Amino acid sequence: MGHLDHATFGWLTPVLSYAMACIGAALGLRCTVRALDATGRSRRNWLLTAASAIGTGIWTMHFVAMLGFGVTGTDIRFDVPLTLLSLLAAVGVVGVGVFAVGYGRDRMRSLLIGGATTGVGVASMHYMGMAALHLHGRITYDPLYVALSVLIAVVAATAALWAALNIHAPVAGVAASLVMGAAVTSMHYTGMLAVRVEVVPSTAPLAGVTVMQFIFPLAVGLGSYLFITSAFVALSPTASERAAYASAERLTEPDERAVDVAPPGFRTRAGTAKAVSASGGS
């Protein structure tokens, strides 16, 4: 049985993976809140952004954590097509859950369906990403830890979507994203506790690419996407803010009917005073 090291770079990869999970969660929840306040095409676009943010954040969290994963006695390579498929699966399945919440009429039913779907999507991405891992040996999983990791993913996703439906204050939203980030990261490391590797020494080359050749550049690119999109969403006004701006502009606009002249009564009195003054002077 090979020795597994989940933090070959110390605390660097766990902390970075948690940060990616929090950023993805914060952006996804914020976009979901925006979607619930919007209608038509705008709602659809916000939900698509939410799905891509949560899915990308979860995927980036997973593979940033995998940067620190090592097994004594064997090299590790990653299958590129399957790795990319895990990213698409994460975004797609999370999207199903987010749209269920965004368009569902019964909030409780939508929340349960969306949470279960999103949670299963998170777990599916994790184990699909693990299936993309190649090494000299055989990987098996402890069923108890696998079940526990899926349960954590479903509970975390349901709690996050509940927060999106019920919490609109920015500070509370930040707290919810921190909790969701912790839950998603816990799900990852719980799933990694399920891993058992039986190393079979070999000198044969492994198929796939190293983590630095593919995973690291892609994770950096997706992390940049999350940061840039977060800045855009944070700076764009909400529907209520736009309505407040429009109302303020209407209040400050001058009345087009107002004319910068004296009122008729004042003109009459002024004219009378002038006439009296003229007659007195004569």
LUMLO-657375 format. One line per 3 residues: number of its first residue (from 1); their letters; for each residue x, y, z of C-alpha. Coordinates in Angstrom, 2 decimals. Example, Ala and Ser with C-alpha at 12.3 -4.5 7.8 and 13.67 -1.06 7.14 Angstrom:
<nodes>
1	AS	12.30:-4.50:7.80 ~ 13.67:-1.06:7.14 $
</nodes>
This chain:
<nodes>
1	MGH	0.00:0.00:0.00 ~ 1.51:3.32:-1.10 ~ 1.87:6.22:1.29 $
4	LDH	-0.39:9.13:0.31 ~ 0.62:12.72:0.96 ~ -2.21:15.25:0.54 $
7	ATF	-0.06:18.32:1.20 ~ 3.37:17.94:-0.37 ~ 3.70:21.76:-0.36 $
10	GWL	2.51:22.11:3.24 ~ -0.49:24.36:3.91 ~ -0.14:26.20:0.61 $
13	TPV	-2.44:24.00:-1.50 ~ -5.15:23.47:1.17 ~ -5.37:27.22:1.81 $
16	LSY	-5.41:28.10:-1.90 ~ -8.01:25.43:-2.64 ~ -10.22:26.79:0.15 $
19	AMA	-9.84:30.31:-1.25 ~ -10.90:29.12:-4.72 ~ -13.93:27.34:-3.26 $
22	CIG	-14.96:30.49:-1.34 ~ -14.55:32.77:-4.37 ~ -16.59:30.43:-6.58 $
25	AAL	-19.28:30.11:-3.91 ~ -19.46:33.86:-3.26 ~ -19.73:34.66:-6.96 $
28	GLR	-22.27:31.92:-7.61 ~ -24.48:32.92:-4.69 ~ -24.32:36.58:-5.67 $
31	CTV	-25.30:35.77:-9.25 ~ -28.17:33.59:-8.01 ~ -29.45:36.47:-5.87 $
34	RAL	-29.26:38.75:-8.93 ~ -31.13:36.16:-11.00 ~ -33.99:35.97:-8.50 $
37	DAT	-34.44:39.75:-8.81 ~ -34.37:39.64:-12.63 ~ -36.72:38.36:-15.32 $
40	GRS	-36.50:36.99:-18.85 ~ -33.12:36.82:-20.55 ~ -31.42:38.63:-17.70 $
43	RRN	-32.42:35.91:-15.22 ~ -31.15:33.21:-17.57 ~ -27.80:34.98:-18.01 $
46	WLL	-27.31:35.45:-14.27 ~ -28.08:31.76:-13.66 ~ -25.61:30.71:-16.36 $
49	TAA	-22.96:32.87:-14.71 ~ -23.81:31.37:-11.31 ~ -23.47:27.82:-12.66 $
52	SAI	-20.14:28.56:-14.33 ~ -18.84:30.28:-11.18 ~ -19.80:27.51:-8.75 $
55	GTG	-18.71:24.73:-11.12 ~ -15.42:26.44:-11.97 ~ -14.74:27.25:-8.32 $
58	IWT	-15.30:23.63:-7.27 ~ -13.15:22.27:-10.10 ~ -10.34:24.74:-9.39 $
61	MHF	-10.51:23.92:-5.68 ~ -10.20:20.20:-6.44 ~ -7.22:20.45:-8.77 $
64	VAM	-5.39:23.10:-6.74 ~ -5.64:20.63:-3.85 ~ -4.40:17.89:-6.20 $
67	LGF	-1.25:19.95:-6.84 ~ -0.21:18.84:-3.37 ~ -1.17:15.17:-3.81 $
70	GVT	1.61:12.60:-4.04 ~ 2.03:8.84:-3.71 ~ 5.29:7.29:-2.57 $
73	GTD	6.79:4.94:-5.16 ~ 5.04:6.23:-8.28 ~ 4.71:9.25:-10.51 $
76	IRF	1.31:10.77:-11.25 ~ -0.14:11.84:-14.58 ~ -3.55:13.22:-15.60 $
79	DVP	-5.74:12.29:-18.54 ~ -6.46:15.57:-20.37 ~ -9.85:14.75:-22.00 $
82	LTL	-11.26:13.26:-18.80 ~ -10.00:16.21:-16.76 ~ -11.73:18.65:-19.10 $
85	LSL	-14.87:16.49:-19.04 ~ -14.92:16.73:-15.24 ~ -14.96:20.54:-15.57 $
88	LAA	-17.86:20.46:-18.04 ~ -19.72:17.98:-15.82 ~ -19.28:20.23:-12.80 $
91	VGV	-20.65:23.29:-14.61 ~ -23.45:21.35:-16.31 ~ -24.80:19.48:-13.29 $
94	VGV	-24.49:22.52:-11.02 ~ -26.36:24.45:-13.71 ~ -29.28:22.03:-13.49 $
97	GVF	-29.51:22.64:-9.74 ~ -29.18:26.42:-10.04 ~ -31.85:26.63:-12.75 $
100	AVG	-34.17:24.45:-10.64 ~ -33.93:27.07:-7.90 ~ -34.08:30.03:-10.28 $
103	YGR	-37.24:28.93:-12.08 ~ -38.98:26.71:-9.52 ~ -42.36:27.87:-8.24 $
106	DRM	-42.32:25.82:-5.04 ~ -39.28:27.14:-3.19 ~ -38.85:24.21:-0.80 $
109	RSL	-39.17:21.60:-3.53 ~ -36.84:23.57:-5.80 ~ -34.33:23.92:-2.98 $
112	LIG	-34.28:20.18:-2.28 ~ -34.01:19.25:-5.97 ~ -31.41:21.92:-6.64 $
115	GAT	-29.35:21.02:-3.57 ~ -29.37:17.31:-4.32 ~ -28.50:17.86:-7.99 $
118	TGV	-25.75:20.35:-7.25 ~ -24.30:18.16:-4.50 ~ -24.22:15.09:-6.73 $
121	GVA	-22.59:17.27:-9.39 ~ -19.86:18.30:-6.96 ~ -19.21:14.68:-5.98 $
124	SMH	-19.31:13.52:-9.61 ~ -16.72:16.10:-10.57 ~ -14.47:14.96:-7.72 $
127	YMG	-14.54:11.28:-8.59 ~ -14.36:11.93:-12.33 ~ -11.29:14.02:-11.65 $
130	MAA	-9.84:11.16:-9.64 ~ -10.57:8.79:-12.54 ~ -8.37:11.02:-14.69 $
133	LHL	-5.41:10.22:-12.43 ~ -2.84:7.70:-13.77 ~ -0.17:6.05:-11.64 $
136	HGR	1.72:2.78:-11.30 ~ -0.74:0.82:-9.24 ~ -4.41:0.36:-8.46 $
139	ITY	-6.74:2.88:-6.80 ~ -9.61:1.71:-4.60 ~ -12.04:3.60:-2.37 $
142	DPL	-13.48:3.11:1.11 ~ -17.28:3.08:0.55 ~ -17.99:4.71:3.93 $
145	YVA	-15.86:7.77:3.17 ~ -17.28:7.96:-0.36 ~ -20.85:8.05:0.99 $
148	LSV	-19.85:10.62:3.61 ~ -18.24:12.86:0.97 ~ -21.38:12.76:-1.19 $
151	LIA	-23.55:13.58:1.86 ~ -21.32:16.56:2.71 ~ -21.56:17.79:-0.89 $
154	VVA	-25.38:17.58:-0.93 ~ -25.77:19.29:2.46 ~ -23.29:22.02:1.48 $
157	ATA	-25.01:22.69:-1.84 ~ -28.47:22.77:-0.25 ~ -27.30:25.17:2.46 $
160	ALW	-25.68:27.43:-0.14 ~ -28.81:27.57:-2.29 ~ -30.93:28.24:0.78 $
163	AAL	-28.64:31.16:1.56 ~ -29.10:32.46:-1.98 ~ -32.88:32.33:-1.57 $
166	NIH	-33.07:33.86:1.88 ~ -29.97:35.96:2.57 ~ -29.49:39.19:0.65 $
169	APV	-27.29:41.23:2.98 ~ -23.71:41.40:1.63 ~ -22.09:40.52:4.98 $
172	AGV	-24.35:37.49:5.43 ~ -23.60:36.45:1.85 ~ -19.87:36.55:2.56 $
175	AAS	-20.37:34.41:5.65 ~ -22.43:31.91:3.64 ~ -19.73:31.66:0.98 $
178	LVM	-17.07:31.02:3.65 ~ -19.19:28.23:5.10 ~ -19.85:26.73:1.67 $
181	GAA	-16.14:26.94:0.81 ~ -15.29:25.09:4.00 ~ -17.92:22.45:3.29 $
184	VTS	-16.79:21.88:-0.30 ~ -13.14:21.69:0.75 ~ -14.09:19.27:3.53 $
187	MHY	-15.93:17.17:0.95 ~ -12.76:17.00:-1.16 ~ -10.48:15.90:1.66 $
190	TGM	-13.10:13.46:2.96 ~ -13.19:11.95:-0.52 ~ -9.39:11.79:-0.52 $
193	LAV	-9.48:9.89:2.79 ~ -11.42:7.22:0.89 ~ -8.51:6.67:-1.51 $
196	RVE	-6.35:3.56:-1.19 ~ -3.43:3.04:-3.57 ~ -1.69:-0.27:-4.11 $
199	VVP	1.57:0.65:-5.83 ~ 2.97:-1.67:-8.49 ~ 6.56:-0.61:-9.23 $
202	STA	7.18:-0.12:-12.93 ~ 9.50:1.75:-15.27 ~ 6.91:2.00:-18.05 $
205	PLA	5.97:5.58:-19.00 ~ 2.60:6.78:-17.76 ~ 0.00:8.17:-20.14 $
208	GVT	-1.15:11.75:-19.67 ~ 0.49:14.97:-18.51 ~ 2.06:16.13:-15.28 $
211	VMQ	0.20:18.42:-12.93 ~ 2.45:21.36:-13.81 ~ 2.10:20.84:-17.57 $
214	FIF	-1.68:21.08:-17.66 ~ -3.50:21.33:-14.33 ~ -1.55:24.29:-12.96 $
217	PLA	-1.93:26.57:-16.03 ~ -5.63:25.69:-16.35 ~ -6.25:26.28:-12.65 $
220	VGL	-4.53:29.67:-12.87 ~ -6.63:30.59:-15.91 ~ -9.90:29.59:-14.27 $
223	GSY	-8.90:31.32:-11.04 ~ -8.31:34.51:-13.02 ~ -11.74:34.12:-14.60 $
226	LFI	-13.29:33.91:-11.14 ~ -11.48:37.02:-9.90 ~ -12.36:39.09:-12.98 $
229	TSA	-16.01:37.98:-13.00 ~ -16.27:38.63:-9.26 ~ -15.04:42.19:-9.78 $
232	FVA	-17.55:42.73:-12.60 ~ -20.48:41.41:-10.54 ~ -19.43:43.36:-7.47 $
235	LSP	-19.27:46.62:-9.43 ~ -22.48:46.15:-11.42 ~ -25.58:47.61:-9.72 $
238	TAS	-28.47:45.42:-8.63 ~ -32.02:45.89:-9.92 ~ -33.02:47.72:-6.73 $
241	ERA	-29.95:49.96:-6.97 ~ -30.76:50.81:-10.60 ~ -34.33:51.65:-9.59 $
244	AYA	-33.03:53.88:-6.78 ~ -30.66:55.65:-9.19 ~ -33.47:56.23:-11.67 $
247	SAE	-35.75:57.57:-8.95 ~ -33.02:59.93:-7.72 ~ -32.43:61.20:-11.24 $
250	RLT	-36.14:61.92:-11.70 ~ -36.18:63.90:-8.46 ~ -33.16:65.98:-9.42 $
253	EPD	-34.25:66.72:-12.99 ~ -35.66:70.31:-13.41 ~ -39.32:70.60:-14.23 $
256	ERA	-39.56:71.33:-17.94 ~ -42.68:73.41:-17.32 ~ -40.86:75.75:-14.98 $
259	VDV	-39.68:79.01:-16.57 ~ -37.02:81.18:-15.10 ~ -39.29:84.29:-14.89 $
262	APP	-41.24:85.93:-12.12 ~ -44.78:84.68:-11.38 ~ -47.67:86.58:-13.00 $
265	GFR	-48.84:88.10:-9.72 ~ -45.38:89.39:-8.97 ~ -45.11:90.91:-12.45 $
268	TRA	-48.46:92.65:-11.98 ~ -47.44:94.14:-8.63 ~ -44.10:95.18:-9.99 $
271	GTA	-45.76:96.81:-13.00 ~ -48.20:98.68:-10.78 ~ -45.40:99.92:-8.59 $
274	KAV	-43.53:101.19:-11.64 ~ -46.66:102.92:-12.97 ~ -47.28:104.62:-9.64 $
277	SAS	-43.66:105.70:-9.43 ~ -43.82:107.08:-12.96 ~ -47.01:109.04:-12.33 $
280	GGS	-45.65:110.41:-9.07 ~ -42.49:111.49:-10.75 ~ -44.41:113.34:-13.40 $
</nodes>
